[in-house]
Structures are given as C-alpha cells and as structure tokens.
Amino acid sequence: MFLKVFTSVNDFVMVNIDHIVYINPSTSNRGCTLILATGVRLNSIEDYDVLLEQLNK
C-alpha cells in the first residue's frame, strides 16, 4: 500500500507504507515529518491525521 505525501501544494511523493519507520506530528499542528527506513526524511504539508485517514481507506 502507498501513501500520497504532499511535500508542497503541487508536489507529492508516493511512499510505500512498509518503508515508513516513524511519523512525527508537528508541534504547531501543521504538517508532519515522515522518516523512512532508508534514512530519508520527508516533510509533509498535511497533518498527521490526514495521512492516517489514507491508511483507513
């Protein structure tokens, strides 16, 4: 399964959920950071809850 992670308003990356190690919610409730098994950090403009909703579909 893949998540669509928006890194800006127009750009997104499809991320295999098996590669996600950690999702760190932002302290300001805007956006979050995904840490992948490869060591890559992706800054999402979407909230943590939006990404979790994709998993429930």
MOZICOR-V293956 format. One record per residue. N is the residue number from 0. RES is the residue in one letter. SS is DSSP state (a for helix, b for strand, c for the rest). PHI is phi in whole degrees, -180 to 180 (none if undefined). D_CENTER is the distance of its C-alpha to the mean C-alpha in Angstrom with 1 decimal. Layout:
N_RES_SS_PHI_D_CENTER + N_RES_SS_PHI_D_CENTER
This chain:
0_M_c_none_13.3 + 1_F_b_-120_10.4 + 2_L_b_-108_7.3 + 3_K_b_-93_7.5 + 4_V_b_-110_4.9 + 5_F_b_-82_7.5 + 6_T_c_-95_8.6 + 7_S_c_-156_11.8 + 8_V_c_-62_13.9 + 9_N_c_-105_15.1 + 10_D_c_-115_12.8 + 11_F_b_-142_9.8 + 12_V_b_-127_9.0 + 13_M_b_-90_9.3 + 14_V_b_-118_7.9 + 15_N_b_-70_10.4 + 16_I_a_-65_9.5 + 17_D_a_-68_12.5 + 18_H_a_-97_11.2 + 19_I_b_-82_8.5 + 20_V_b_-93_10.8 + 21_Y_b_-156_9.2 + 22_I_b_-118_6.7 + 23_N_b_-104_8.8 + 24_P_b_-65_9.4 + 25_S_c_-73_11.4 + 26_T_c_-74_15.1 + 27_S_c_-97_15.8 + 28_N_c_60_13.7 + 29_R_c_-133_12.1 + 30_G_c_83_8.5 + 31_C_b_-162_6.6 + 32_T_b_-120_6.2 + 33_L_b_-104_4.9 + 34_I_b_-112_8.4 + 35_L_b_-98_9.6 + 36_A_c_-61_13.2 + 37_T_c_-80_14.5 + 38_G_c_95_14.0 + 39_V_c_-74_11.6 + 40_R_b_-111_9.4 + 41_L_b_-113_6.8 + 42_N_b_-95_7.1 + 43_S_b_-95_5.4 + 44_I_c_-84_8.5 + 45_E_c_-91_7.5 + 46_D_c_-72_8.3 + 47_Y_a_-53_7.2 + 48_D_a_-63_9.9 + 49_V_a_-65_8.8 + 50_L_a_-67_6.0 + 51_L_a_-66_8.9 + 52_E_a_-63_11.3 + 53_Q_a_-63_10.1 + 54_L_a_-71_11.0 + 55_N_c_-83_14.3 + 56_K_c_-82_15.4
